[in-house]
Amino acid sequence: MAGTRSRSSGLFSGLVLISVGALLLLHNYRYLDLSTFFTRWWPLLIIFWGVVKLYERTMGQRFGGSSGGITGGEILLVFGMLALMGIVVGVDVTKQHLGGLIEAPGDNYEYDLDVSPKTIPPNAQVLVRNIRGDITVRASDDNQIQVSVKKNVRAWSENDAQRIAKPVGVEITQNGDSFEVHPNGYDTSDARISVDLDVSVPKKSALIVRTEKGDVQISDFLADVSVSDQNGDVEVRGTTGEVSVEMKKGDVKIADTTGDVKISGKGGEIEVNDTTGSLNVEGDFYGPVRADKVTKGVRMVSPKTDLTVSALTGHMEASSGNLDVIDAPGNVNLRTRDTEVSVENPGAKVQIDNRNAQTSVRFSIAPKDDVTVTNSSSGISLTIPGSSNFEIQADCHNCDIDSELSGLGPVKSPAGDATVSGKYGNGKGPKITLKTSYGNISLMRSSLAIPVPPKPPAPPREPAPSVPPIPQATEQ
């Protein structure tokens, strides 16, 4: 029995050490985020523990040994390994949130560096890679990569700064049909050193930019642009290809593009203006997400919101607890929760599923397609022109319905429910379906603008009386 107990305990301890080692290895090579693993997948640790103990119990009964109970040593081992992974997560979170605020000690010294330009084919792919430092990439009409470099070093003295900065360089290398611009000559983990890159690239080149810390600015490219920035702001302007941005911390601003735009990951604010393509946002962005004039529409997926707007001629803004869509001639399909929703001037089908927050839909012209709004624990407001024609079914559980639409009064049940059902106008139009519970429904008519009468024409002005000229005195 003692031998079985030893073998069982050794099996569990070995599996724990192997599992923790594998998780830490995957985390170091960035195939796994331990903080995400702990917050979402921590029950797997309990399942793993239970599976091992069931195996030990089965083996103990087969060989007449122990039943595989939990020992004090195993508990200490589990908590010790959890503490180790917790320390790793804590260090990473601290770096993520305070890395932009904590600088290496000493003063900052700047040094310019000249890099020999390199001629490349006009359609070659170019990768600009950096660790720390800002990156600016401009499109040019010639077929050269030109790089202007500024080395930044924090040190206690100028002599130390010169010594640290001296080996730091930037090179342009060729990898097959693509070219790469990157710094070299120093330990990239040295927080005292950052390298700012100002790069000029042929405008037809497909561009890829990767950096861990620093702002990125890109403008005027005719090909696809891809950016990966772990900590910094990204701005892209005047491009005609597709734009793809992957963030971890920072803001994104994109304007005047003709290709599709995709933004993913985590970060702060997003602002996309004047694109003839589409906008796809997928991830967890705590700042407001704004979009103006996106011809092919907006698709946004976050932990609590799934929004599709097939065309947007106006404005869309999603912030903490609010989502506004104004002037969307295409379909609007939304699923969300805990978010006040306001949709104005939709031009096609509307389908909204919300929870725990007010939902408002306002039409400035008569709706042409079906409208479906579902809510719970909050109200629904629908404003519609009096000249509209439609069929409506509005149901409210344990709440009231207020209606300004003639002929569509609510029917109240003894249980406290309210219903409005019928046709408005000639009834030959779309179907409107509203359903909520514990929140009132308001059916309102949009106010008609009172025409302002034109101003009467001004009376003709009488010509001023003519005054004969005064004769001038002549000299005698």
Residue, then its C-alpha position, 0 to 999 in steps of 0.5 A: m500500500a505504501g508503494t501504491r501511495s508513493r506511485s500515486s503521489g508521484l504521478f500527480s506531482g509529475l503531471v502538475l510540474i509538466s503541465v505548469g512547465a508547458l503553460l509557462l513555456l507557451h506563455n513565454y513564446r506568446y502562444l498563450d496568455l496566462s492572464t486570459f487562461f486564469t480568468r476564463w479557463w481556471p476550472l480546467l485546473i479543478i477538472f485536471w486534478g479530479v481526473v488524476k485523482l480518479y485515475e489514482r483511485t482506479m489504479g489503487q483499487r486494481f492493485g489493492g492499494s490506497s484510494g487516491g485521496i488528496t494529501g497535504g503535500e499535493i495541496l501545497l504543490v498545487f498552491g505553489m504552482l498557482a502562486l508561481m503562475g500568478i507571479v508571472v501574470g502579475v509581472d506581465v500585467t504590471k509591464q502592460h499597464l505601467g510600461g508606458l509610464i516607467e522609463a529607464p533612469g537618467d537623461n535622454y540623449e538623441y543621435d541621428l543615423d544615416v542609412s544607405p538607401k536601397t533600390i527595390p522592385p516597385n511592387a515588393q513587400v516591405l516589412v518595417r520591424n522595431i521593438r521600441g520607438d516611433i515609426t513613420v512610413r510614407a509612400s514615395d514615387d521612386n523605387q527606393i527604401q530610404v530610412s532616417v533614424k533617431k537613436n534615443v538613449r537614457a543614461w546618467s552621462e553623455n559619455d555613457a549615452q555615446r557608448i551605449a548608442k554607438p553599436v546601435g544601427v539599422e539595416i535593410t535586408q532582403n528575404g526572397d522577394s521581400f525586404e525588411v527594415h529593422p534595428n540591430g547591434y544591441d540587446t532589444s530587451d535593453a529598456r534604455i534604448s529606443v529607435d525612431l524610424d522615418v521610412s520612405v517606401p515605394k507607394k505600390s509596395a505592400l507594407i507590414v509594420r510590427t512593433e512592441k512599443g511606439d506610435v505608428q503613422i502611415s500615409d498614401f499607400l496604393a497597396d495593402v497595409s498591415v500593422s501590429d502594435q503592442n503598445g502605442d497609437v496607430e494612424v493610417r491615412g490616404t490608402t487604397g488597399e486593405v488596412s489591417v491593424e492588430m492592437k494590444k494597447g493604444d488608439v487607432k485612427i484611420a481616414d480616407t481609405t478605399g479598401d476594407v479596414k479590419i481592427s482586432g485585439k484590445g485597446g482604447e479609442i477607434e476612429v474610422n472616417d471616409t472609407t469606401g470599403s467596410l469596417n470590421v472591429e473584433g476585440d475588446f476596446y474600452g474607448p469609444v468606437r466611432a465610424d463616419k461614412v463607411t460605404k460598405g458598412v460596419r461589423m463590430v464584435s465585442p464581448k457583449t455586442d454583435l453589430t452589423v450595419s450593411a451601409l453607413t452614410g452617417h455616424m456610428e458610435a459605441s462607447s461604454g453603455n451606449l450605442d448610436v447609429i445615425d443614417a444607415p441606409g442598409n440593414v441594422n442587426l444588433r445583439t447586445r446587453d446593458t447598452e442604451v441603443s439609439v438608431e435614427n433614420p434606418g433605411a432597411k431592415v432593423q433587428i435589435d436584441n437588447r437586455n437591461a437598457q433602453t432601446s430607441v428607434r426613430f424613423s424620419i421617413a416611413p419604414k420600408d422593411d420589417v422592424t423587430v426589437t426585443n428587450s427585457s428589463s427595460g423599455i422600447s421607444l419607436t418614433i415613426p411618421g404619421s404617414s406610414n403604413f405598417e402592421i404592428q405587434a407590440d407585447c409588454h409583460n408586466c408593463d405599459i404601452d403608450s401609443e400616439l398612433s390613432g387606432l392602435g390603443p393598448v389592451k391591458s390584461p388582468a395579469g398586468d401585460a399590455t398588447v398593441s396589435g393591428k394595422y396602421g394606415n392602409g396596412k400594406g407595409p412592413k411588419i413591426t414587432l416589439k417585445t419586452s418585459y418590465g419596461n414600457i413601450s412608447l409608440m410616438r409619431s414624429s413631429l411634422a415640421i411647420p413650413v415657414p412662409p416665404k418673406p414677402p418681397a421687399p417694396p421697390r425702392e423709389p429712385a432718389p431725386s436727381v439733384p442738379p450739379i452745383p456749378q463750379a466757380t470760375e477764376q476771374 
